[in-house]
Amino acid sequence: MPRITLGDRLQTIVDSPYLPASKLNFAKSLLAFYERKRMLTQGRRVWVDKLEEMIETRKTAEETDKPEIVKEIDALIARMPESDASSWNMGFIGSLREQAMSGYTLTDKQTSKLKGIAGEYTKKALAAREKWPTVYRDVYRNDAVVLANYYAHTVYYRDFVRKVQNNDDYVPPKRFFMKLHTNKFAQKVLAAWYAEPKYTTGSMVSHRASASWAAKQALAKGGIIISSNLPIVSAANGAKRYKVLPVGAVAPVEIEERHIKTFKAPKKA
């Protein structure tokens, strides 16, 4: 029978599913040291026995004496769809499980968060989740495009913007999208997009004092509204955007509603 070396024992430790996650990198460093030196220093050698003891203790606990909170977490993991295997939720509850199995008590904040995550995987929540793609396409897809156009001008939600703008079949996670959809900035953007235009196509407008210098120069003699359906790029009152053809010009300018007003011809002397 081949002799079992320290290297064999360390490899078994590293491969063990019962090794506490917090010790994995340390165990790997011991194995790497042994593979380079073909030996361990006295200080490192004692850890081989300690890690094996940890594994045996953990194995016994997993098989015969799991804390109740771990049983709850395991039941939750069993309910989670396969698509969530690499999700933030899975990573978080996995860390809580590891903490509990290592003998640490969860904090009130961690327990509350765990309860919130569990609420996302009840039968009712999972059933609603299955319907989400249809609900999203029927109810929220247009809103998603509006918001993607807005956030494309910011540094936020780059992945969401890219997927919505380049893939008509993309369905964002419900929890993420609804949180995005209901934030105060998104609500202002959507309100601006769906609001009736204050200035109709074909009407004459001029710039307000708040307009940019370039807009003031372009609309010095007024302009004609060509369209009022440009993407919203700011979360401000009066953010609806217009395409306006300045009097005497051949190229239109783009300007927000808050920066224009009804044109009034100058009074004759």
C-alpha positions as CSV (number, residue, x, y, z in Angstrom):
1,M,0.0,0.0,0.0
2,P,1.5,3.4,-1.0
3,R,2.7,5.6,1.8
4,I,0.3,8.5,2.5
5,T,2.4,11.7,2.4
6,L,1.7,15.1,3.8
7,G,1.1,16.2,0.3
8,D,-1.7,13.5,0.0
9,R,-3.2,14.6,3.2
10,L,-3.1,18.3,2.2
11,Q,-4.7,17.5,-1.2
12,T,-7.5,15.6,0.6
13,I,-8.0,18.6,2.9
14,V,-8.2,21.1,0.0
15,D,-10.7,18.8,-1.9
16,S,-12.9,18.2,1.2
17,P,-16.4,19.7,1.0
18,Y,-16.3,19.9,4.8
19,L,-13.3,22.2,5.0
20,P,-14.5,25.6,6.3
21,A,-14.5,28.1,3.4
22,S,-12.5,30.5,5.5
23,K,-9.6,28.0,5.7
24,L,-9.5,27.0,2.0
25,N,-7.0,29.5,0.8
26,F,-4.8,28.8,3.8
27,A,-4.9,25.0,3.1
28,K,-4.0,25.7,-0.5
29,S,-1.0,27.8,0.6
30,L,0.2,24.9,2.8
31,L,-0.1,22.5,-0.1
32,A,1.7,24.9,-2.5
33,F,4.5,25.3,0.1
34,Y,4.8,21.5,0.5
35,E,4.9,21.0,-3.3
36,R,7.8,23.5,-3.6
37,K,9.8,22.3,-0.6
38,R,8.7,18.7,-0.2
39,M,8.3,19.4,3.5
40,L,6.6,21.7,6.0
41,T,8.0,23.8,8.8
42,Q,7.0,22.9,12.3
43,G,4.6,25.8,12.5
44,R,2.9,24.7,9.3
45,R,2.9,21.0,10.1
46,V,0.7,21.3,13.1
47,W,-2.0,22.9,10.9
48,V,-2.4,19.7,8.9
49,D,-3.8,17.9,12.0
50,K,-5.9,21.0,13.0
51,L,-7.5,21.2,9.6
52,E,-8.3,17.5,9.5
53,E,-9.9,17.8,12.9
54,M,-12.0,20.7,11.6
55,I,-13.1,18.6,8.7
56,E,-14.1,15.7,10.9
57,T,-16.0,18.1,13.3
58,R,-17.8,19.7,10.4
59,K,-18.6,16.4,8.7
60,T,-20.2,15.1,12.0
61,A,-22.2,18.3,12.3
62,E,-23.4,18.2,8.7
63,E,-24.5,14.6,9.1
64,T,-25.9,14.5,12.6
65,D,-26.2,17.8,14.3
66,K,-27.0,20.8,12.0
67,P,-28.1,24.0,13.7
68,E,-31.8,24.8,13.0
69,I,-30.8,27.9,11.1
70,V,-28.7,25.8,8.8
71,K,-31.6,23.4,8.2
72,E,-33.7,26.5,7.3
73,I,-31.0,27.7,4.9
74,D,-30.7,24.3,3.3
75,A,-34.5,24.2,2.7
76,L,-34.3,27.6,1.1
77,I,-31.4,26.6,-1.1
78,A,-33.4,23.6,-2.3
79,R,-36.3,25.9,-3.3
80,M,-34.1,28.3,-5.3
81,P,-34.1,27.8,-9.1
82,E,-31.0,26.6,-10.8
83,S,-30.7,30.0,-12.6
84,D,-29.9,31.5,-9.2
85,A,-27.0,29.3,-8.5
86,S,-24.5,32.1,-9.0
87,S,-26.7,34.9,-7.8
88,W,-26.0,37.4,-5.0
89,N,-28.7,35.8,-3.0
90,M,-27.0,32.4,-3.2
91,G,-23.6,33.8,-2.3
92,F,-25.1,35.7,0.7
93,I,-27.0,32.8,2.2
94,G,-24.1,30.5,1.5
95,S,-21.9,32.8,3.6
96,L,-24.5,32.8,6.4
97,R,-24.6,29.0,6.3
98,E,-20.8,28.8,6.6
99,Q,-20.9,31.2,9.5
100,A,-23.6,29.2,11.3
101,M,-21.8,25.9,10.7
102,S,-18.6,27.4,12.1
103,G,-20.4,28.0,15.4
104,Y,-21.2,31.7,15.0
105,T,-24.6,33.2,15.7
106,L,-26.2,35.3,13.0
107,T,-26.8,39.0,13.8
108,D,-30.3,40.4,13.9
109,K,-29.5,42.3,10.6
110,Q,-28.4,39.1,8.9
111,T,-31.4,37.2,10.2
112,S,-33.7,39.9,8.8
113,K,-32.0,39.9,5.4
114,L,-32.2,36.1,5.3
115,K,-36.0,36.3,6.0
116,G,-36.3,38.9,3.2
117,I,-34.5,36.6,0.7
118,A,-36.6,33.6,1.8
119,G,-39.7,35.7,0.9
120,E,-38.5,35.8,-2.7
121,Y,-38.7,32.0,-2.9
122,T,-42.1,31.1,-1.5
123,K,-44.5,29.2,-3.8
124,K,-46.4,32.4,-4.5
125,A,-43.2,34.4,-5.3
126,L,-41.8,31.7,-7.5
127,A,-45.2,31.5,-9.4
128,A,-45.1,35.2,-9.9
129,R,-41.5,35.0,-11.1
130,E,-42.5,32.5,-13.8
131,K,-45.0,35.0,-15.1
132,W,-42.6,37.9,-14.9
133,P,-41.2,37.7,-18.5
134,T,-44.7,38.0,-19.9
135,V,-45.6,40.8,-17.5
136,Y,-42.4,42.6,-18.4
137,R,-42.9,42.5,-22.1
138,D,-46.6,43.4,-21.9
139,V,-46.3,46.2,-19.3
140,Y,-42.8,47.4,-18.7
141,R,-40.8,46.9,-21.9
142,N,-41.5,50.4,-23.2
143,D,-40.6,51.9,-19.9
144,A,-37.3,49.9,-19.9
145,V,-36.4,51.4,-23.2
146,V,-37.1,54.9,-21.9
147,L,-35.0,54.3,-18.8
148,A,-32.2,52.7,-20.8
149,N,-32.0,55.8,-23.0
150,Y,-31.8,58.0,-19.9
151,Y,-29.2,55.9,-18.1
152,A,-27.1,55.7,-21.2
153,H,-26.2,59.3,-20.5
154,T,-25.0,58.5,-17.0
155,V,-22.5,56.2,-15.4
156,Y,-25.1,53.9,-13.8
157,Y,-26.6,50.6,-14.8
158,R,-24.3,50.0,-17.8
159,D,-25.2,46.3,-18.1
160,F,-28.9,47.0,-18.1
161,V,-28.6,49.8,-20.7
162,R,-26.5,47.6,-23.0
163,K,-28.8,44.6,-22.8
164,V,-32.1,46.6,-23.2
165,Q,-30.7,48.6,-26.1
166,N,-29.2,45.6,-28.0
167,N,-31.4,42.7,-27.2
168,D,-35.2,42.9,-27.6
169,D,-35.6,39.5,-25.9
170,Y,-33.7,40.5,-22.7
171,V,-35.8,40.3,-19.5
172,P,-34.1,42.0,-16.5
173,P,-34.6,40.3,-13.1
174,K,-37.8,41.5,-11.5
175,R,-36.4,42.6,-8.2
176,F,-33.7,44.7,-9.9
177,F,-36.0,46.2,-12.5
178,M,-38.8,47.2,-10.1
179,K,-36.3,48.8,-7.7
180,L,-34.9,50.8,-10.7
181,H,-38.4,51.6,-12.1
182,T,-39.7,53.0,-8.8
183,N,-36.7,55.2,-7.9
184,K,-37.4,58.9,-7.9
185,F,-35.2,59.7,-10.9
186,A,-36.8,57.0,-13.0
187,Q,-40.3,58.2,-12.1
188,K,-39.4,61.8,-13.2
189,V,-38.0,60.5,-16.5
190,L,-41.1,58.4,-17.2
191,A,-43.4,61.3,-16.2
192,A,-41.5,63.5,-18.7
193,W,-41.7,60.9,-21.4
194,Y,-45.5,60.2,-21.1
195,A,-46.5,63.8,-20.4
196,E,-48.5,65.6,-23.1
197,P,-46.2,68.0,-25.0
198,K,-46.7,71.6,-23.9
199,Y,-45.7,72.7,-27.4
200,T,-47.3,71.0,-30.4
201,T,-45.6,70.1,-33.7
202,G,-45.6,73.1,-36.0
203,S,-45.8,75.7,-33.2
204,M,-43.3,78.5,-32.9
205,V,-41.1,78.8,-29.8
206,S,-38.2,80.8,-28.6
207,H,-35.5,80.2,-25.9
208,R,-35.9,80.9,-22.2
209,A,-33.2,82.7,-20.2
210,S,-32.2,79.3,-18.7
211,A,-31.2,77.9,-22.1
212,S,-27.6,77.3,-23.1
213,W,-25.7,79.9,-24.9
214,A,-25.7,77.7,-28.1
215,A,-29.5,77.3,-27.9
216,K,-30.0,81.0,-27.4
217,Q,-27.9,81.7,-30.5
218,A,-29.8,79.1,-32.5
219,L,-33.2,80.3,-31.5
220,A,-32.5,84.0,-31.5
221,K,-35.2,84.5,-34.1
222,G,-37.4,81.6,-32.8
223,G,-37.9,78.1,-34.2
224,I,-40.6,75.6,-35.3
225,I,-41.3,72.4,-33.3
226,I,-40.6,69.4,-35.5
227,S,-41.1,66.6,-33.0
228,S,-41.4,66.1,-29.2
229,N,-40.4,62.4,-28.9
230,L,-36.7,62.6,-28.3
231,P,-35.2,60.3,-25.6
232,I,-35.3,61.9,-22.1
233,V,-31.8,62.5,-20.8
234,S,-32.3,64.4,-17.5
235,A,-34.5,63.7,-14.5
236,A,-35.8,67.3,-14.1
237,N,-39.1,69.0,-14.3
238,G,-39.7,70.0,-18.0
239,A,-37.3,67.4,-19.3
240,K,-39.4,66.4,-22.3
241,R,-37.1,67.0,-25.3
242,Y,-38.0,68.6,-28.6
243,K,-36.4,68.9,-32.0
244,V,-36.7,72.5,-33.1
245,L,-35.8,74.0,-36.5
246,P,-34.5,77.5,-36.0
247,V,-35.9,80.2,-38.3
248,G,-33.5,80.6,-41.3
249,A,-31.6,77.4,-40.5
250,V,-31.4,74.0,-42.3
251,A,-30.4,71.8,-39.3
252,P,-32.6,71.3,-36.2
253,V,-31.5,71.7,-32.6
254,E,-32.5,69.5,-29.6
255,I,-33.7,71.2,-26.5
256,E,-35.7,70.5,-23.3
257,E,-39.2,71.9,-22.7
258,R,-38.0,73.8,-19.6
259,H,-35.7,75.9,-21.9
260,I,-38.3,77.1,-24.4
261,K,-41.4,79.2,-24.4
262,T,-44.1,80.2,-26.9
263,F,-42.7,82.6,-29.5
264,K,-43.9,86.2,-29.4
265,A,-43.1,88.4,-32.3
266,P,-41.3,91.6,-31.3
267,K,-43.6,94.7,-31.1
268,K,-43.4,97.0,-34.0
269,A,-42.1,100.5,-33.2
